[in-house]
Amino acid sequence: MRKQIVILLIGLAVLINAQIAIPPSLGTGTESDPYQIANLENLYWITADTLNFHSHYIQTADINAAETKNWFVGDHDDDPETPDEPMGWKPIGNLSDEYFAGIFDGTYDGQGHIIDSLYISRIPKSFDDESMTGLFGWTQNTEIKNLGVVNSTIIGCSNVGILAGTFSGTITSCYTSGNISGYWAVGGLFGEGSGNIEKCYSNVNVSGANYTGGLVGHLSGGIISSSSTSGSVSLLGEGSFGGTGGLVGTSEGNITNSYSLSDIYGESGAYGGGFVGHQEGGNIEDSFSFGRIYSDLSGGFEGSGYGNVVNCFWDTEASGVSTSYAGTGLTTAQMKNISTYTDAGWDFVGETANGTEDIWNMDGIHNNGYPYLRWMYQPVAIAPALGSGTSEDPYQIATLENLYWITADTLNFHSHYIQTADINAAETRNWFVGDHDNDPETPDEPKGWKPIGGLSEVEALGYFSGSYNGQNYIIDNIYINEITTSLSYSNTTVGLFGNTQNAILKNMRLTNVDITGIDAGGLTGLTYIDTIENCYVTGSVSGSWCTGGLIGEGVGTTLYKCHNSASVTGENNVGGIIGSDNLVSLNQCYNTGNITGTAIVGGLVGYQSGAATADIYNCFNIGNITGTEKVGGLIGKCHDTKSFFCYSTGIVTGTSYVGSLIGESMVGANLMNNCFWDIDTSCVPDTTAQEGYGTGLTTAQMKTLSTYTDAGWNFEDIWDMDGVHNNGYPFLAWMSTTGIDEDDILKPVEFALFQNYPNPFNPVTTIKFSIPKDQNVKLSVYNSNGQLVDELINKKLEKGSHSVQFNAERLNSGIYFYRLDTDGKSLVNKMLLIK
């Protein structure tokens, strides 16, 4: 019996790590409507078919690629000592495909997301067989931007890079980390190629024998600007070709405003340098290096070559090397003196003689006191050009620098502001890099945006007490990673705003946030007696105490016409709108994001307390709610509060104190007045209802107007219902007039197949899908051998969202696939049964 169990577990491990190509559920692949890559299966779908190499893509979530370490197991090198090893990820675009079809020439926008733990080990049997190794193998005229590929392990032969093996095109705002090794043209970003590389960095341990660099192995043309490297570069063997350099091994292009702090290792080898190993033409300007050189490589800055090297420096003390083919060697003290660079014409913050782009900055703290690229840490605070800060003449916020100006000085916390343009805050992902958590394994991580208002200042000044009117402009890609060992309020309440008091926040649109903290909210971490109106958040928010899509913790605040579409994850007191509130009132608000926590988890509010002024009116939730205890479709736990004219349709899952609308109450009856939940979609049956806890109805009843009008709901001014939008459920009338539709709730439903829940499961799980029109639908389940094991639906269904339960009691443990077929379209997802 034990042997059978072991065999079963081994089989499951193989199945779990199988390569599954699932097409993206959204997008058509055009420039205006790119495919949306949300998971590893979507990403693998690109490389699984060369027809996908010519489309446009955006990434919509972080992707964990750790399972690639077990992909494509077999004997790939004819070595009897390694008969069964994984090759890992198959690069997108490679020589193993038809020559021209094998080139990726599309675009990929990571939108600030990461691909984590990518694994490749591809040592070819012949030199030209799959020799281009990386996330992308072979690219041409490609644009890749806003992407991080971190904690990678890449092993290849020639043209080896974490982002790309061979590259041609443009790379902007990308970064890599991990370990990489190869024989020929090995680089932390890409192995060999040409193009424009801007605002990129790598923290990679790079090992190669020829043409080896911390960022690029062989730059055959183009330009690198505002980029940097850390980590190490090691020469394997004697290295008879190309160069070995901290930034670039061999450069035939141009490099400007860049630096390397990579250490260089190697016993011997031609053309080695702390910045560039060998230069073959082109220009290198306004750059420096200070990594240690542990070898007899010949140059502190450059090993050998020809071309122009202008206003470049290396640290003779830090590197341990006093000579170089090009560049100027200086002492550490001289390297940390700003006049060294401004006298040489470098464009620094605080001076205008050398330019006004403010490319470089220097503060004696960041980057070990050496110069750093301004975009990598924090922006310059630039005062708004218009406005005086009064309610009649508010400051006009038009740029990220203007926005940062507010938080840079507590004197700005009590003024009035309006936003006059969309703001891209993606660069906040690289701000305030340092060791913030005392973890030796993460010595150099960014904290991101500094919240406006924080109790680390003098308490009375630390709150934001002014007003901010976003005028429906967007602030996109705000990043905060505030993990701290201190539990003082100075660094635990995070959001665009940290702490607000008597403030007015309205018409604000925060999209694609990525926020982590203790008390965390997309809009504000802590709010006190504020008015918040017509605001919303998308992206992801995570915390460990009070966590909400808009607000982490609130007291005495009123929210009106607000909504959340961000995924919210926390431990205790987790809610779609607000994590924990006291005397907070919600009116005409809703949540569509999935909410996950441990205890006290709700679709709108995690924990709610107060009196009659803290009630909830005319709100709804359609997100899925997952927790352990005190879990509710609207409220996780409430004390002395009531709700009126509200509903929930999301799946609610927990183990104790689980309710369709309220998880646990400390008041009694009549908590939910004329409130409803969908018993078909929520997975909470009508039999769990208690007096005063709302009414459970079928989907058909929930989509019937008289259900609500008979209960006194206001369909003249507050609610609307047309059978099409919001999947046929009621929606708030203001949603169709304000233009706020970021979560597409008012758009007709698309053809989509969602991940089953729970997953893994035993033996029952729920599968949800949606169809845009009335049509014939077939939903089938297959085993890993492609054999049909169950047909769940085969009939005509109405347009909208549907769900069905799958009972696998008669089946064995393993991976199964469920497939949705209709009108010539098919979607497939996988699920795991564990008994």
N, C-alpha and C positions, 0 to 999 in steps of 0.2 A: 504494500500500500504506500509506504514511504517513497519507494522508487517511482511509483506512478505520479505521486504529488510533485516530486522533483522534475520529472519529465514534463508534467503539465506546466510548472512554473517556467521552465526553460522555454517551452513552446510559446507561452504567453509573452515572455520577454522579447522573443524574436518578432511576434506579431505586433506588439506594442510599438516597436521601433521600425516597423515597415514603412516604406516610402509611399505616401499617399498624395496624389496630385488632385487637389480640389480647386476648381476654378473660382475666382472671386465672385461673391454674390452681388457686388455692385460695380458699376462702371462698364464701359464698352471698349476701353483701350485707346480711345482717341485723346488728342491733346486737351480738348475741352472736357472730356468725360473719361479720365483715366481709370484703369482697373484699380480697385481698392484692396490692397494686400493686408489682411488682418491676422493671419496666422501662418505657421510653418507650412501647412498644406497648400495654402495659396502661393507661398513663395516657391515651393517646389514645383508647382504647376507651371511656373514660368520656364524653368529649366527642363521640364519633362518633354517639351515639344518645341522644336525650332520655330514653329509658326508664331510662337509667343515672343520671339526675340526682337520684334520690330514695333512693339506697342509702347504705350505710356502707362506709368504706374505711380501710385502714391501709397505709402504705408500708413495705416490708420491705428496701429497698436504696436507696443513692444512685442518682440518675438523671441521666445526661448528656443534656441536651436540645439540644446544639449543632446537630444536624441540622435543627432547626426553622427555622434561618435560610434554608433552601432549600425550605421547604414552600409550597404553593399559589402557584406562580409564575404571573403573568398581569398584564393591564392592569386594575387595580382602581380607578384614579382618573381615567380618561379623559384622562390627560396624555400627549400624543404623545412627550414627552421621556423618559418612563419607561414604555415599553410592556411591559416584561417584568420585573416585580419580585416578590419573594416577600412574602406576607402573614404567613408564619410560623404559629405556634401558633394554633389555634382555641380561644378561651376556653370553659371549661366553664360552660354556662348563658349564653344570649345572646338578643338580640331577633330574630335572624334565624330562630329557631325559633318554633313556636307559642307564644303569649304565656305561658300558665300552664305549659306543659310546658318552656319555656325557662329556668325558674328552677331553680337547684341548691339543694335544701333537705335534702341528706344531711349526712353528717359525714366529715371527713378527718383522720386522725391520722398525721402524718409520722414518728412514733416516733424523732425526733432525726435523721432523714435529710434530705438536700438534693435539690433539683432545680437543676441547674447549666446556665447558658448558655441560658435560655429566650429566644426571639426572637419578637416580635410587631411588625408594622408594618401597622396597619389604619386607614387614613384613608378613612372612608366617603364614598360619593357623595352621600348625604343625611344630615342631622344625626342621624336616629334609626336609621340602618342600622348594626347592629353597633357601637353607640356605647359599650358597656360592655366595657372591655378589661383583661385581666390573665390570670393563670393561670386564675382563675375570673372569668367575665364578670359574671353576675348571680346573687346568692345571697339566700336568705331563710331566717331561723331556722336558720342553719347553724352548725356548730361545726368550727373548724379549729384544730389545735394541733400543737405539736412539729415544726414544719416550717421549713426554710430554703430560700428561693428566691434563689439567688446568681448574680452575674455576668450579670444579665438586661439585655436591651435591649427596651424597650417603647415603642412609638409609637402613639398613638391620638388620638381627638378629645375626647369627653366621657366623664366617669367612668372614669378611667384609673388603675390601680394595679398594682403588680407581683403582689401576692397576689390582689387582686380589684378589679374595676371598681366595682361597686355591691355593698355588703355589708350584711347584717343578721344578727345572731347573736352568737357568741362567738369571739374569737381569743385563744389563749393560747400563750405561749412560741414565737412565730414571729419570723423575721427575714428581711430582704431586703437585697440589694445590687445595684448596677448603675446604669443610666441609664434615665430615663423622661421622656417629654414628651407634652404634649397641649394642648388648648385650654381645657377646662372641667372642674373638679373632678379635680385630678391629685394623687396622693399616693404616697409611697414604699411604703406598705403597701396602702392601698386609696384609691380616688378619692372616693367619696361613700357615706354610709350611717350606720347607728347600731348600737349593741350594746356589749358589754363587751370591751374590749381590755386585756389584762394581760400584763406581762412580755414585751413585744415591742420590737424595735428595727429601725431601718433605717439603712443607710449607702449612701445613694442620691443621685445628682445628679438633681434634679427640676426640670423646666422646664414652665411653664404660663402661661396668660394670665388665668385667673380661678379663684378658689378653689384655691389651690396650697399644699401643705404637705409638709414632709419625711416625715411619717408618714401623715397623712390630709389630703386636700384640703378636704372639707366634712364635718364631723362633725355630723350632723343630730339626734343624740340619743345617749343611753347614756353610758358612762364609759370614759376611758382612765386606766390606773393603772400605775405602776412600768414606764414605757416611756421610750424615748429615741431621738434621731436624731443622725446625723452626716452628712457630705457637704455638699451645697449645695442651695439653693432659688433658682431664677431666674424672674423675672417677664418674660414675653414681651410686648412692646408696652406699652401704657399700663394694661391691666388695669382695666376699668371695673366689674367685678362681683366681689363676694367679697373675701377677703383673701389675703395671702401671708405665711406664717409658718414658722418653723423646725420646729415640731412639727405644727401644724394651721393651715390657711389660714383657714377660718371655723369657729367652734365654737358649736354650740347645745346641747352636752352638758356633762358634768363632766370635769375633768381633775385628777388628784392624783398627787403623788409621781413626777413625770416631769421630764425636762430635754431641752434641745436645744443641741447645739454646731454646728448647721448654719450655714454662711455664707449670707447673703442677698444676691442680686444683682438689680439692676433700676434703670432710669433714673428711672422715676416710677410712680405707682400708688396708688390709694386703699387704705387699711387694710393696712399692712405692719408686721410685728413680729418680733423675734428668736425669740419663742416662739409667739405666736398673732397672726395678722394682724387678724382681726375677731372679736369675741365678741358673740353674740346670746343673752344669758341664760346660766343655769347658773353653776357654781362652778369656779374654778381655784385649787388650794391646793397649798402645799408643793412648788413647782416653780421651776426657774431656767433661764436661758439665758446662753451666753457666746460665741456665734458672732459672726463679723465681719459687719457690715452695710455692703455696698458699694453704697449707693443713697441716695435721699432719702426712703426709707420713714420713717414718722413715729415709730415706737416701738421702744425698746430691748428691751422685753418684749412689749408689746401695742400694736397700731396704733390700734384704735378699738373702740367697742362699749359694751355695758352688761352687767351681771352682777357677781358677787362675785369678787374677786381677793384672796386672803388669803395672807400669808406667802410671797410670791413675789419673786424677785430677778433682776437681770441685771447683768452686768459692764460698767460704763460704759467702762472702758479697753479691754477686749478687743473690744467691739462697735463702739467709736468713736461711740456715740450716748449722749447724756446725758439725753434726755427719753423719756417713755413715757406712754401713756394710763393704764396701771396697772402695779403692781409697784414695787419699790424698787431704785434704782440704787446700786451699791456699787463700790468700787475692787477691783482684783484681789486685793490683800492681804486685804480684808474678805471677799471671796468664798471665799478659801481658809482662812478661820478657822472652825473648827467651832462656836465659840460663836455665830456669826451665826445658825446654823440651830437649834441646841439652845435658844437663848434665844427663838426663834420657835415652839418647840413641835414641831420635826421629830423623828421617831422614829429615833434613831441607835443603832448598836451601842455597848455600853458604858454606856448610861444607861437608866434605867427610868422617870424622871419623865414622859417624853413617850409612853411605851408600851413594850411588850415584844416587838413584832414584828420589831424590828431591821431596818427597811426600808432605811436609809441607812448608809453607812460612809464613812470618810475617812482616808487614810493618808499623804497628801503625795506619793504616787507614781502611783497609778492615776488615770486620767481627768485628767491634767495637774494633779493636786493639788486639783481641785474635788471636791465630794461625788460619790459614785457609788452606784448601786443595788446592794445587797449581792448579789443573785442573779446579777448580771452578771459578777462576778469570782471570788470564793471565799466559802465559807460561814464562819460563825462556828464556831470549835471549841468544842463543848459537851461537857463531861465526862459520861460515863454516870452516870445517877442511881443505878444499882445495881451492886454488886460492888466488890471491893477490888483486883483484878488478880492474885490468887494462883491457883494451880491449883485450890484447893478453892472459891474464891469469885471466879470470873473477872468482869471487867468485862462488863456487858451492853450490847451495841451495838444500839440500836433505831432510830436515825435517821442520815441522812447527816451531820449535824453531829457525832454521836458517832463515826462512822467517820473523819471528817476530824480529829477530836481526836487520833486515834492518830498520824497522820502529821505533825501540827503541831508535835510536840515529840519529840526523840529519846529522852527519858526514858520515853516510852510504848512503845518498840520491844521491850521485854524482859518484857512482862507477858502475862497470859493473858486471852482474850476469848471470849465466845459471842455469837452474833447472835440476837436475839429477835423480829425482824420483817423483812418484806420492805423493801428500801430502793430507792427510785427515785433514781438518780444522773444523770438527764437534764440537770440544770442544770450539770453539770461541763463541758458543751459551751461554756459561756460564761465559764469561770474563767481567771484569770491572763492577761488580754488584754494584748498588747504586741508589740513588735518583737523576736522571739526568734531570727530567722535572718539578720538584717542584709540583708534583701531589701527595697529601697525600694518594691516593688510590693505587699508584704504588710506594711504598717507596724503593723497593729493586729489580730493574730490571737490566738485563745485557745490556751493550752497544755493546758487541762483539768486533770484530776485529778493531784495530786502523789503519786507512788508512795510507799507505806509502806516506809521503809528506802532510803537512798540514800547513796552514798559521798561526797557533797558534805559530809556531816557528818564529824566525827572518825571515822576508819575503824572503830574498835572499837564506836562507838555507831551507826554508819550502817546496820548490818545489823538486820533484824528477826529476833530470836531467841526470840520468845515462842511462843504458840500461838493459833490462831484456829479455833473450831468454828462453822461457819455454821449448823449444825442444820437444814440443807436449806432455809433461807430464801434468797431471791433478792437479789442486787445487780444492778440493771438499768440499762443505758445508761451505763456508765462510758466517759468520753471522754478520750483522751490524744493530743496532737499534739506530740511532742517531736522536732522537726526542728532540729538544732543544728549550728553550725559547729565546735563543740568536740568532740573525741573522747575526753574523759575519762569515766570511769565515772560521774561525778557526774550526768550527764544522758543517758546512753545506754542504761541498763538500765531498761526501763519495763514496767509491768503494774500491776494493783491493788497488788501489792508490787513494789518495785524490786529489792531485794537481801535475800535471806533466808539465815540460817545457823543450823543446828541448830534449825530451827523445825518446828512441827507444824501443818499446814494440812489441815483435813478438813471434809467435808460442806458444801462451798461451791458455790453455783450462780451463776455469772456469765453473765448473758444480755444479748444485743444490745450487746456491747462494740464500741467503735470506737477502736482503739489503733494508733498509729504511733510508731516509734522506731528506734533502731539495733539493739540487742539487745532484742527485744520478745516478750512472752508475755502471754496474757490474764490469767493468774493472777500470774506473777512473771517479771521479766526475767532474774534470775540467782539460782540456788538452790545452796546448798552444804550437803551432809550433812543434808538435810531429810527429813521424812516427809510425803508428800502422799497423802491417801486420800479417795476418794469425792467428787471434785471434777469440775466440768465447765465448759465455756465455749461460748457461742454468739456470733455476730456476725462481726466481721472484725478480723484482726490483720495488720499489715504492718510490715516492717523491712528493713534493708539488710545486716545481718550475720548474727546468729543469731536466727531467728524461729520461734516455735512457738505452737500453739494455746493450750497451757497455760504452757509455759516457754520462754524464749528460749535460755538456756544453763544447764546443770546439771553439778554435780560431786558424786558420791557420794550421790545422792539416791534414795530409793525411792518409786515411784508405784504405787498399788494401787487398783484399781477406779475409774479416772478415764477421762474421755473428752472429745473435742473435736468440736464441730459447726460451729465458726467457719471461715470462709474465711481461709486463711493465704497471704500474699503476701510474698516477699522476694527477695533476690539470691542469697546463699550460705548454706548450712546452714539449710534450711527444712524443718520437719516438722510433722505434724498434732498430735503431743503435745509434742515438744521439738525445738528447732532443732539444738542441738549438745550432746552429753553425753559425760562422762568418768566411768566407773564408776557410771552410773545404771542402775537396774533397773526394768523395767516388768512388771507382773503384772496380768492381767485388765483391760487397758485397750483402748480402741478409738477409731477416728477415722471420722467421716462427712463432714467438711468437705473442700472442694476445695483442694488445695495447689499453689501456683504459685511457681516460682523460676527461677533461672538455673543454678546448679550445686549439687550435693549436696542433692537434694530427695527426701524420703520421706514415705510415708503416715503413719508413726508417728514416725520420727526422721530428721533430715537427716544428721547425722554422729554415729556412735556409736563409742566406743572404750573400752577397759578390759579387765578379766579376767573370770573366771567370774561374779563378783558383779554384772557389768553386763549380764547376759543378759536376753532378753525371753521371757516365758512367757504363753501363753494370751491372745493379743491378736489383733485383726483390724482391717482397713481396708476401707472401702467407698467412700471418696472418690476423686475423679479426681486424678491426679498429673501435673503438667506442668512440664517443665524443658528445659534444653539438654543438660547432661551430668551423669552420675552421678545417675540418676533411678531410683527403685525404689518398688514398691508398698508396702513396709514401711520400707526403709532406703535412703537415698541412697548412703551410703558407710560401711563399717564396718571396724574394725580390732580384731582379737583379741576378738570377741564372737560369741555364738551366740543362736539363737532356737529355741523349742520350741513346738509345737502352736499355730501361727499361720496365718492365711490373709488373702488380699487378693482383692477382686473389682473394684476401681476401674480405670478406664482409665489406662494409664501411657504417657506420651508424652515423647520426647526424641530427640536426634540421636546421642549417643555414650554408651557405658556405661549402657545402658538395660536394666533387668531387671524381671521381673514381681514379684519380692520384694526383690532387692538390686541397686542400680545398679553399684557397684564394691566389691570386697572386697580387703583386704590380708592375708588369713589363709590361705585355701585351702578345702579341702573340708569338708563336714559343718557348714556355717554354719547351714543351715535343717534342723532335725530334725523330721520329721513335719509339715512345713508345705506349704501348697497355695496355688495361685492359679487363678482361673477364666480359661481361655483364650478363652472366648466373649465375656466382658464386658471383659476387660482390654486386648484388642487386642494382647497379647503371646503369640505362638504357642508351643506346647509345644516346638518345635524349638530355641528359644533357651535352654532349660533346660540347666544344667551340673550335674555331680555335686555334691551338697551344697547346691544353690541352691533346693531345693524341687521340688515336682511340679506340673505343669500338668494340670488336669482340665477336662472339659466342665461346663457349668452343671448338667446332670442329675447328674453324679457329685458335684459340690460340694453338691448338695441331698440326697444319700443318706447316711443315718446311718452305715451300715457303712463308708463311706470313712474316717470318723474313728475309730470304735471299733476297727476293724482296725489303725489306726495308734497305738493306745494312748491316745487322748484320753479325758479323765475326764468322762463324761456323768452321773455320779452327783452330784458336788458343784460342778463348775466350769462345764460347758457344758450347753446345752439346745437342743432342736430340735423344732419341731412342724409344719413345713410351711406355716405361715401367717405368723408374725411374722418380721421381718427378711428378708422376701421369700423365705422358705423356707431361708435359710442358717442355720448355727449362730449362737446368741447366748449371751452369758454369763448363767449362772443368776441372778446377783445383779441383773441388769437388771429382772427381773420381780418383785422383792421390795422394792426400795428406793424405788420411785416416781419414780426419775430417768428420765424419758422425754422430755426437752425436744426431742430431734430426731425424735421420733415413730418411732424405729426399731422399737419393739415394737407399733406400731399397724399394722393391715392396710394394704397398699399402696393408694394412691389412683390414680384415672384421671389420668395425667399424660403430657405430651410434653415431652421435654427438648431443650435446644439441641444441635444436631449438633456433633460434634468431629472433626477441627479445623474451624474456620470463620473466615475463608474457607478453601477447600479446592481441591485439584487433584490427581487427579480423583476421589479416593476419600474419603469421610467416613463416620462412624458415627452412626446415629440411635438414641437410647434412648427407651423409653417404658415405662409400667407400667399394668396393669389390675387392678382389685380382685377380679375373679372370672373363672372360665373363660367365654370368650365369643368371638363372631366379631369379627375385627379386620381392617380394611383400612387400609393405609398407602400413600399415593399421593404422587407428586411432580408439581407443576404449574409451568409457566413463568409469566412475569409477565403474559402475556395470558390466563391461566386455562386454558391447554390442558394436558391430561394428557400427561406425557412418560414416566412410568414408574409401575408398580404393584408395590411392593416386597413387600407381604404382602396376602393375601386368604384367610384361613382362621381356624379356631378355635384359640385359644391358651389355655394355662393361665394362671391368675392369677399376678401377680408382675411382675418387671422383665424386659424383653426388649430386644435390640439387633439392628440389621441394618446391613449396609454398603451404601452407595449409590455406584455407580460411574458417574460422569458423563463418561466418556471421549469419548462420541459427541456430547456437547452443547457448545454455545457458552458463552462466559463470560456471566455475568449473575446476576440474583437469581432464585432458585427458591423455591417454597413446598412444604413437606411437610405433609400433612394426615392426622390419625389419626381414623378413624370407627369407632364401635361403639355399638350399642344406643341410637341416637338422639342420641349425643353426638359432638361434633367439636372437635378442637384443631388449630391451625395455627401453624407457625413458619416463619421465613424463613432462607435460607442463601445464601451468596455463592460462586459458582464463578469463580475467576480463573485463566486459563491463560496 
